[in-house]
Amino acid sequence: MTETALRAVSPPTHLSEANEPTSPVQRFGADEPLLLDAGVALAPWQIAYQTYGTLNAERSNAVLVCHALTGDQHVANRNPVTGKPGWWETLVGPGLPLDTSRFFVICANVIGGCMGTTGPASIHAEGGRVWALDFPLVTIRDMVRSQAMLLDRLGIASLFCVVGGSMGGMQVLQWAASYPERVFSALPIATGPRHSAQNIAFHEVGRQAVMADPDWRRGRYLDEGVRPRKGLAVARMGAHITYLSETTLHRKFGRALQNRDAPTFTFDADFQIESYLRHQGSSFVERFDPNSYLYVTRAMDYFDLAAEHGGTLANAFRGSPTRFLVMSFTSDWLFPTRESRAIVHALNAGGAQVGFVEIESDKGHDAFLLDEPEMFAAARGFLDAAAIARGIR
């Protein structure tokens, strides 16, 4: 796509959704700060969210879905920026494992995001400018704190289940560690108890790509009427490779050429995989704020649940009343099965009730977002059993 075409797609996310989202919003004033790990009391602030289904009279059927790095609250409805279906409509909806005729499903945009929850693209209450890099750094624990305050505002004291994959899975683990009395069951998928050195390295390459773009303007691109499109697109291209497996890439693309019979002997997109990655990059820049990308990747990097509990992961779950199902995928090299096993071992050591499923799949890390019947069956079985134990019909 040309630069002109890029500008002609949908309205930039920061203009359409960052401050006045189409989602419901809960706003917290100066007297209700969000206390961040960075030592900042963030106020005022807001959190955008979506709900599906009906909260029962006992308020016992609420399920919190936590989104991944570049996800948002639009888990099972059409996205207002892209026009695409919700990102987890394979799992959330009537008759699906997260059955919205049975459960009340909530999904909130994370703090530091760009779809209506306060973040670097939000307007600062003082001065009327966007926060940009003046916004404090946030952590996974901060994301969970903000969600807990949202639930308090909605009058939901405890959750039937917390569900999420990848960064969403990190939030699930943090919920179980920070608020065990509020979490009846937990379903962390394709995640780990901390971000590995390799994953931090991939994120740093992406951040440097954004910041190296001349239009980044030290984070003040919105004030200057530009956006670091090229840098963010490159960051997305690099990250997207980590979400797939070599088998998937070979099966989908191999070494096939893109709309040509022979190489052009130029740096055009000769191969289909090159064209695919360029499309992934160009479409991403229209729905995600570059500074938010810096902040949310950093939050993942800081995540280390054991470090919060004296260096012993089992201490995070000692005596936990929560029942768990941990799921991993055989071809996920971003969060390999050994990381899920570490979670399971820690839960066992902490005395928690835990099940574990490793799903055979060649689709890589993104398998948790795709049509994986074994994942759906395992999730349904776990949720059905937990619902019986909870007394939810």
GUPA-469578 format. One record per residue (C-alpha): residue number from 1; x negated, y, z negated. Coordinates in Angstrom, 1 decimal. Example, Ala and Ser with C-alpha at 12.3 -4.5 7.8 and 13.67 -1.06 7.14 Angstrom:
% residues 2
   num     east    north       up
     1    -12.3     -4.5     -7.8
     2    -13.7     -1.1     -7.1
***
This chain:
% residues 393
   num     east    north       up
     1      0.0      0.0      0.0
     2     -1.2      3.5      0.7
     3     -1.5      6.2     -2.0
     4      1.6      7.9     -0.5
     5      3.5      4.7     -0.7
     6      2.4      4.1     -4.3
     7      3.8      7.5     -5.3
     8      7.1      6.8     -3.5
     9      8.0      3.6     -5.4
    10     10.0      4.1     -8.7
    11      9.6      7.2    -11.0
    12      6.5      6.9    -13.1
    13      7.2      5.1    -16.4
    14      5.9      7.9    -18.5
    15      8.5     10.3    -17.0
    16     11.5      7.9    -17.0
    17     11.2      5.8    -20.1
    18      8.4      6.8    -22.5
    19     10.4      9.4    -24.5
    20     14.1      9.0    -23.5
    21     14.5      5.3    -22.7
    22     17.6      3.7    -21.4
    23     17.4      1.3    -24.3
    24     18.8      1.9    -27.7
    25     16.4      3.7    -29.9
    26     15.9      4.1    -33.7
    27     14.2      7.3    -34.7
    28     12.4      7.7    -38.0
    29     11.7     11.2    -39.4
    30      8.9     12.8    -41.4
    31     10.2     11.1    -44.5
    32      9.9      7.6    -43.0
    33      6.4      7.3    -41.7
    34      4.9      4.1    -40.2
    35      1.8      3.4    -42.2
    36     -0.9      2.3    -39.8
    37     -4.0      0.2    -40.4
    38     -6.0      3.1    -39.1
    39     -5.1      5.0    -42.3
    40     -2.6      7.3    -40.5
    41      1.0      7.9    -41.6
    42      2.7      8.2    -38.2
    43      5.8     10.4    -38.3
    44      8.1     11.2    -36.7
    45      8.2      8.1    -34.5
    46     10.7      6.0    -32.7
    47     11.2      2.4    -31.5
    48     13.1      1.2    -28.4
    49     14.8     -2.2    -28.3
    50     17.4     -4.4    -26.6
    51     19.8     -6.8    -28.2
    52     21.7     -9.8    -26.7
    53     24.6    -11.8    -28.3
    54     26.4    -11.1    -31.5
    55     25.1    -10.9    -35.1
    56     27.2    -13.3    -37.2
    57     29.0    -12.4    -40.4
    58     26.3    -13.9    -42.5
    59     23.6    -12.1    -40.6
    60     21.7    -15.4    -40.4
    61     21.4    -15.9    -36.6
    62     19.0    -13.0    -35.6
    63     16.1    -14.0    -33.4
    64     13.2    -11.6    -32.8
    65     11.4    -12.0    -29.4
    66      8.0    -10.4    -29.4
    67      6.7     -9.4    -26.0
    68      3.2    -10.0    -24.5
    69      0.6     -7.4    -23.5
    70      2.3     -5.8    -20.5
    71      5.8     -6.9    -21.4
    72      8.6     -4.7    -22.8
    73     12.0     -5.0    -24.6
    74     13.8     -5.9    -21.4
    75     13.6     -9.6    -22.0
    76     16.9    -10.7    -20.5
    77     18.3     -7.7    -18.6
    78     17.3     -5.8    -15.5
    79     14.3     -3.6    -16.0
    80     15.2      0.0    -15.5
    81     11.8      0.9    -13.9
    82     11.2     -2.0    -11.6
    83     14.7     -3.2    -11.0
    84     13.6     -6.8    -11.6
    85     15.3     -9.3    -13.9
    86     14.2     -9.7    -17.5
    87     10.8    -11.3    -18.0
    88     12.2    -14.3    -20.0
    89     15.5    -15.0    -18.5
    90     14.4    -18.6    -18.2
    91     14.6    -18.9    -22.0
    92     17.1    -16.2    -23.2
    93     20.7    -16.3    -22.3
    94     24.0    -18.2    -22.6
    95     23.3    -22.0    -22.7
    96     19.5    -21.5    -22.7
    97     17.2    -22.5    -25.6
    98     17.7    -19.0    -27.0
    99     21.4    -19.2    -26.5
   100     22.9    -15.7    -26.7
   101     26.3    -17.2    -27.3
   102     24.9    -18.6    -30.6
   103     22.0    -16.3    -31.6
   104     21.6    -12.5    -31.9
   105     18.4    -11.8    -30.0
   106     16.4     -8.6    -30.5
   107     13.3     -7.5    -28.5
   108     11.5     -4.2    -29.3
   109      8.9     -2.4    -27.3
   110      5.6     -2.4    -29.3
   111      4.2      0.6    -31.1
   112      1.6      2.1    -28.6
   113      3.8      1.0    -25.7
   114      5.2      3.0    -22.9
   115      8.9      2.0    -22.7
   116     10.4      4.2    -25.4
   117      8.5      3.3    -28.5
   118      6.1      6.0    -29.7
   119      2.7      5.7    -28.0
   120      0.1      7.7    -26.2
   121      2.5      8.7    -23.4
   122      5.0     10.1    -25.9
   123      5.5     13.8    -26.6
   124      3.8     14.9    -29.8
   125      6.3     16.5    -32.2
   126      3.8     19.4    -32.7
   127      2.8     21.3    -29.6
   128      5.0     19.6    -27.1
   129      2.2     17.8    -25.3
   130      1.7     14.1    -24.9
   131     -0.3     12.3    -27.6
   132     -2.8     10.9    -25.1
   133     -6.0      9.8    -27.0
   134     -4.9     11.8    -30.1
   135     -2.6      8.9    -30.8
   136     -4.0      6.7    -33.5
   137     -5.2      3.2    -32.7
   138     -2.7      0.5    -33.6
   139     -2.9     -3.2    -34.5
   140     -0.8     -6.3    -34.3
   141      0.1     -5.8    -37.9
   142      1.3     -2.3    -37.1
   143      3.5     -3.6    -34.4
   144      5.1     -6.1    -36.9
   145      5.5     -3.3    -39.5
   146      7.4     -1.2    -37.0
   147      9.6     -4.2    -36.1
   148     10.3     -4.8    -39.8
   149     11.4     -1.2    -40.2
   150     13.7     -1.5    -37.2
   151     15.3     -4.6    -38.8
   152     15.7     -2.8    -42.0
   153     17.5      0.0    -40.2
   154     19.7     -2.6    -38.4
   155     20.6     -4.2    -41.8
   156     18.9     -7.6    -41.0
   157     17.1     -8.9    -44.1
   158     15.8    -12.1    -42.6
   159     15.3    -13.7    -39.2
   160     16.4    -17.1    -38.1
   161     13.4    -17.2    -35.8
   162     10.5    -15.1    -34.4
   163      9.4    -16.2    -30.9
   164      6.7    -15.0    -28.6
   165      3.9    -15.9    -26.2
   166      0.3    -14.6    -25.9
   167      0.3    -11.2    -27.7
   168      3.8    -12.0    -28.6
   169      2.6    -15.1    -30.3
   170      0.1    -13.1    -32.3
   171      3.0    -11.0    -33.6
   172      4.8    -14.2    -34.5
   173      1.9    -15.4    -36.6
   174      1.6    -11.9    -38.2
   175      5.3    -12.0    -39.1
   176      4.9    -15.3    -40.8
   177      1.9    -14.1    -42.7
   178      3.1    -10.7    -43.7
   179      6.8    -11.4    -44.3
   180      7.2    -15.2    -44.9
   181     10.4    -14.7    -46.9
   182     12.0    -13.0    -43.9
   183     11.1    -15.7    -41.3
   184     13.1    -19.0    -41.4
   185     11.4    -20.4    -38.3
   186      8.6    -19.4    -36.0
   187      7.7    -20.3    -32.4
   188      4.2    -19.1    -31.4
   189      3.4    -20.0    -27.8
   190      0.1    -19.9    -25.8
   191     -1.7    -17.8    -28.5
   192     -4.5    -17.9    -31.0
   193     -5.3    -16.8    -34.6
   194     -7.7    -14.2    -33.3
   195     -8.9    -12.7    -30.0
   196    -12.1    -14.5    -28.8
   197    -15.3    -12.8    -27.7
   198    -14.5    -13.8    -24.1
   199    -11.0    -12.2    -24.2
   200    -12.4     -9.0    -25.8
   201    -14.9     -8.9    -22.9
   202    -12.2     -9.2    -20.3
   203    -10.3     -6.4    -22.0
   204    -13.3     -4.2    -22.1
   205    -13.9     -4.5    -18.4
   206    -10.3     -3.5    -17.8
   207    -10.6     -0.5    -20.1
   208    -13.8      0.7    -18.5
   209    -12.1      0.4    -15.1
   210     -9.4      2.8    -16.3
   211    -11.7      5.2    -17.9
   212    -14.1      5.2    -15.0
   213    -11.3      6.5    -12.7
   214    -12.0     10.2    -12.1
   215     -8.2     10.8    -12.5
   216     -8.3      9.5    -16.1
   217     -9.5     13.0    -17.2
   218    -10.5     11.7    -20.7
   219     -7.0     10.5    -21.3
   220     -5.3     13.9    -20.4
   221     -4.2     12.9    -16.9
   222     -0.5     13.6    -17.6
   223     -1.3     17.2    -18.6
   224     -3.2     17.6    -15.3
   225     -0.6     16.0    -13.1
   226     -2.6     13.0    -12.0
   227     -2.8      9.3    -12.9
   228     -5.8      6.9    -12.8
   229     -4.0      4.6    -10.5
   230     -7.0      2.9     -8.9
   231     -8.7      2.2    -12.3
   232     -5.5      0.7    -13.8
   233     -4.9     -1.4    -10.7
   234     -8.4     -2.8    -10.9
   235     -7.9     -3.6    -14.6
   236     -4.6     -5.4    -13.8
   237     -6.3     -7.4    -11.0
   238     -9.0     -8.6    -13.3
   239     -6.6     -9.5    -16.1
   240     -4.2    -11.3    -13.8
   241     -6.9    -13.7    -12.8
   242     -7.1    -14.8    -16.4
   243     -3.4    -15.6    -16.5
   244     -3.6    -18.2    -13.8
   245     -5.5    -21.5    -13.4
   246     -7.9    -22.4    -10.7
   247     -5.5    -25.1     -9.6
   248     -2.7    -22.6     -9.2
   249     -4.9    -20.2     -7.2
   250     -6.0    -23.0     -4.9
   251     -2.5    -24.3     -4.4
   252     -1.0    -20.9     -3.7
   253     -3.8    -19.4     -1.7
   254     -6.8    -21.6     -1.2
   255     -9.0    -19.8      1.4
   256     -6.1    -18.9      3.6
   257     -6.4    -15.7      5.6
   258     -3.9    -12.8      5.3
   259     -2.0    -12.2      8.6
   260     -5.0    -12.9     10.8
   261     -6.7    -15.8     12.6
   262    -10.3    -14.8     11.8
   263    -12.3    -12.7      9.4
   264    -12.4     -9.0     10.3
   265    -16.0     -8.6      9.0
   266    -14.9     -5.6      7.0
   267    -13.9     -5.1      3.3
   268    -10.2     -5.3      4.2
   269     -8.1     -7.9      2.4
   270     -9.0    -10.8      4.7
   271     -7.9    -13.5      2.3
   272     -4.4    -14.0      0.9
   273     -5.7    -14.0     -2.7
   274     -7.2    -10.5     -2.1
   275     -3.9     -9.2     -0.8
   276     -2.0    -10.8     -3.7
   277     -4.3     -9.2     -6.3
   278     -4.1     -5.8     -4.6
   279     -0.3     -6.1     -4.7
   280     -0.4     -7.0     -8.4
   281     -2.5     -4.0     -9.1
   282     -0.5     -1.5     -7.1
   283      2.9     -2.6     -8.5
   284      1.6     -2.5    -12.1
   285      0.6      1.1    -12.0
   286      4.1      2.2    -11.4
   287      5.5      0.6    -14.5
   288      2.7      0.9    -17.1
   289      1.0      3.8    -18.7
   290     -2.9      3.7    -18.4
   291     -3.5      4.9    -21.9
   292     -1.0      2.4    -23.3
   293     -3.0     -0.3    -21.6
   294     -6.1      0.9    -23.5
   295     -4.3      0.9    -26.8
   296     -2.4     -2.4    -26.6
   297     -5.5     -4.3    -25.3
   298     -7.4     -2.9    -28.3
   299     -4.7     -4.1    -30.7
   300     -5.2     -7.6    -29.4
   301     -8.9     -7.3    -29.7
   302     -8.6     -6.3    -33.4
   303     -6.4     -9.3    -34.2
   304     -8.1    -11.8    -36.6
   305     -5.6    -13.3    -39.0
   306     -8.2    -15.2    -41.0
   307    -10.2    -12.0    -41.6
   308     -7.1    -10.5    -43.3
   309     -7.0    -13.4    -45.7
   310    -10.6    -13.8    -47.0
   311    -11.9    -15.5    -43.9
   312     -9.7    -18.6    -44.3
   313     -6.8    -18.9    -41.9
   314     -4.9    -21.4    -44.2
   315     -4.6    -18.6    -46.8
   316     -2.4    -16.7    -44.4
   317      0.2    -19.4    -44.7
   318     -0.3    -20.7    -48.2
   319      3.1    -21.9    -49.5
   320      4.9    -20.6    -46.5
   321      8.6    -21.4    -46.5
   322      8.7    -20.9    -42.7
   323      9.0    -23.9    -40.3
   324      6.8    -23.7    -37.2
   325      6.6    -25.1    -33.7
   326      3.3    -24.3    -32.0
   327      3.0    -24.8    -28.3
   328      0.1    -24.7    -25.9
   329     -0.6    -25.5    -22.2
   330     -3.3    -27.8    -20.9
   331     -4.5    -25.4    -18.2
   332     -4.5    -22.3    -20.3
   333     -8.1    -21.2    -20.6
   334     -7.3    -17.7    -22.0
   335     -5.8    -19.3    -25.1
   336     -6.8    -22.9    -24.9
   337     -5.2    -25.7    -26.8
   338     -8.0    -25.8    -29.4
   339     -6.8    -22.3    -30.6
   340     -3.3    -23.7    -31.2
   341     -4.8    -26.7    -33.0
   342     -6.6    -24.3    -35.3
   343     -3.3    -22.7    -36.2
   344     -1.7    -26.1    -36.8
   345     -4.6    -27.2    -39.0
   346     -4.3    -24.0    -41.0
   347     -0.6    -24.4    -41.4
   348     -1.0    -28.0    -42.6
   349     -3.7    -26.9    -45.0
   350     -1.4    -24.2    -46.3
   351      1.4    -26.7    -46.9
   352      3.7    -25.4    -44.2
   353      6.1    -27.4    -42.1
   354      4.8    -27.5    -38.6
   355      5.2    -29.3    -35.3
   356      2.9    -29.1    -32.3
   357      3.4    -29.6    -28.6
   358      0.8    -29.5    -25.9
   359      2.5    -29.1    -22.5
   360      1.0    -30.6    -19.4
   361      0.9    -27.8    -16.8
   362     -1.4    -26.6    -14.1
   363      0.0    -23.0    -14.1
   364     -2.4    -21.5    -16.6
   365     -1.7    -19.0    -19.3
   366      1.4    -17.6    -17.6
   367      3.1    -21.0    -17.8
   368      5.0    -19.7    -20.9
   369      6.8    -17.2    -18.6
   370      7.6    -19.7    -15.9
   371      9.9    -22.7    -15.3
   372      8.5    -25.3    -17.6
   373     11.2    -27.9    -18.5
   374      9.1    -29.5    -21.2
   375      8.6    -26.1    -22.9
   376     12.4    -25.5    -22.7
   377     13.2    -28.9    -24.1
   378     10.8    -28.6    -27.0
   379     12.0    -25.1    -27.8
   380     15.7    -26.2    -27.7
   381     15.0    -29.2    -29.9
   382     13.2    -27.1    -32.5
   383     15.8    -24.3    -32.5
   384     18.7    -26.8    -32.7
   385     17.2    -28.5    -35.7
   386     16.4    -25.2    -37.4
   387     19.9    -24.0    -36.8
   388     21.4    -27.0    -38.5
   389     19.1    -26.5    -41.4
   390     20.1    -22.8    -41.5
   391     23.8    -23.6    -41.2
   392     24.2    -21.9    -37.9
   393     26.8    -23.6    -35.6
***
